[in-house]
């Protein structure tokens, strides 16, 4: 008899604040034939973290060593992986052949794992928020399972295109939370991908802070190595009376004129209910039209991008 696929939940960052959501997420995957592993570590709490640094590191390594788990999904984001990056055994994680899934603070593990050991990863849903919702997003579900099953994904994104209409861009898809990417710049934990299609998102960040972080990536040489920049969701911020017309659209227009690559908005990804699952390092194609763009990609075996 074939072994059932397995999914394990981990909390390497902030403590879980939604026990009911975590239980619903476990039920969601069980209903789809998965063996679900929810270790006690996923429910720990120490200060704002899901356990001490040592406990979270041990829980990550323990999940990587299991032979009954194929997918490893973050319970939530928060903050905490930064404390662990120099102590993670990336070779052991990669050797396990699992696919690691999540976004927000989990961007740190996806980036560091890819940079150090070509870890198989997906920037995508988290357990408690997405699959633990009372009614999970049909959009999120659809795109998640297409990637997990290795199907081709073809998404049309509407929006004004400042420049680059008619271009067809091929490259490796990678990125995640913008604050984490800027934080990792200049460290051995940010992939040095050339010819990439970089996607970014964030929440509760004023447009000037988004601009500043992107300038950090520009000045660090990261953007010069990319072919396109895709902006996901950047909601939750407040403008002030001194902004005088400087809003998200004004910031994007400035960047589009300043950066050496096309800047495209509207990617359905981020701290939102409807999100794509984006295989880290997968080959992708962006076709730019006057009223938006088309993004196509296919995950490799196990739902991750090919090294």
C-alpha positions, -999 to +999 in steps of 0.1 A: +000+000+000+013+034-010+022+057+019-001+087+024+015+120+017+024+139+049+025+175+059+041+189+091+034+222+107+063+243+122+064+275+141+100+289+137+090+325+143+061+340+163+039+320+186+006+307+173-023+330+183-050+309+168-054+274+182-088+269+165-073+279+132-044+255+136-069+227+143-090+236+113-058+236+091-050+200+103-086+189+095-083+205+061-053+184+051-066+152+067-098+156+046-076+156+016-059+123+025-028+138+042-011+125+073-008+156+094+020+162+120+014+189+145+042+186+171+038+201+205+065+226+195+039+243+172+020+254+203+048+266+225+052+302+236+082+321+249+079+359+250+066+367+215+081+335+200+070+299+195+094+287+221+130+296+228+155+299+200+170+265+209+135+249+210+125+264+176+157+253+160+154+218+174+118+216+162+128+227+126+156+200+125+133+174+140+107+180+113+134+179+086+145+145+098+110+128+097+104+103+069+066+106+070+065+143+060+067+156+024+055+192+029+065+215+058+043+245+063+047+275+086+019+279+111+023+317+108+049+344+104+059+370+129+095+374+138+122+349+149+140+332+120+166+359+119+179+345+153+183+310+138+199+316+104+235+310+114+226+278+133+203+260+108+217+228+092+207+237+056+223+205+042+201+184+064+170+203+055+177+199+018+187+163+021+153+154+035+138+163+001+108+182+017+092+213+003+090+242+028+060+266+025+051+299+039+055+337+036+061+368+058+090+360+082+093+326+065+109+344+036+141+343+057+142+305+056+132+303+019+160+327+010+187+313+032+178+277+024+180+284-013+212+303-010+229+277+011+216+244-001+190+250-029+162+241-005+129+233-021+105+261-012+072+278-020+063+314-010+027+308-002+001+301+024+005+295+061-014+269+081-034+289+106-043+320+086-050+304+052-060+268+056-073+275+092-098+301+080-134+293+086-138+294+048-104+292+031-100+313-001-109+294-032-083+313-051-055+304-026-066+268-026-067+265-064-033+279-069-017+260-040-029+226-052-018+234-088+017+240-076+018+210-053+006+188-081+031+202-106+006+218-129+013+248-151+001+281-137-010+309-159-021+342-143-032+374-159-027+405-137-044+438-145-028+471-140-011+501-157+023+494-171+047+524-170+071+508-195+080+475-210+048+468-229+053+440-254+083+425-236+086+388-229+108+381-199+121+347-188+138+341-155+138+324-121+110+334-098+120+343-063+114+368-035+090+373-006+086+398+022+104+430+013+115+439+048+131+404+051+148+407+017+163+441+025+173+428+059+192+399+043+210+421+017+248+418+021+245+385+040+252+350+028+215+343+033+202+362+003+204+343-030+226+358-057+202+350-085+210+365-118+183+370-144+156+366-118+120+377-116+118+392-081+085+394-063+080+414-031+052+423-007+047+438+028+021+450+052+017+482+073+046+498+055+042+534+043+051+539+006+083+558+015+095+529+036+088+505+007+107+529-016+136+530+009+139+492+011+138+489-027+166+515-029+185+493-005+182+464-029+192+487-057+223+501-040+233+466-029+233+455-065+204+430-062+180+447-086+207+451-113+208+413-114+171+410-120+149+411-152+117+424-136+102+434-103+067+423-094+050+442-066+024+422-046+001+436-018+013+465+002-018+473+023-023+484+059-004+517+058-017+553+065-008+584+046-001+616+065-010+652+058+026+659+049+026+634+021+011+660-003+002+635-030+030+611-024+011+578-022+017+542-034+010+551-070+034+581-069+061+559-053+057+532-081+059+559-108+091+572-093+106+537-091+095+528-126+114+558-139+145+551-117+150+514-117+167+496-146+141+469-149+103+468-155+082+475-123+048+457-124+021+460-098-009+439-087+006+405-081-019+386-059+005+377-031+012+389+004-006+393+037-039+389+020-066+362+018-062+356-020-026+347-027-006+327-053+018+299-044+051+309-060+077+281-062+110+296-052+136+294-080+111+280-106+115+291-142+089+317-151+078+339-180+063+374-178+046+388-209+039+425-205+009+441-223-003+477-221-030+468-195-011+444-173+009+413-176+008+375-178+028+353-154+034+317-162+053+291-143+053+254-134+066+239-102+091+210-102+086+177-085+072+181-050+059+216-057+092+235-057+113+252-083+142+234-099+176+243-085 
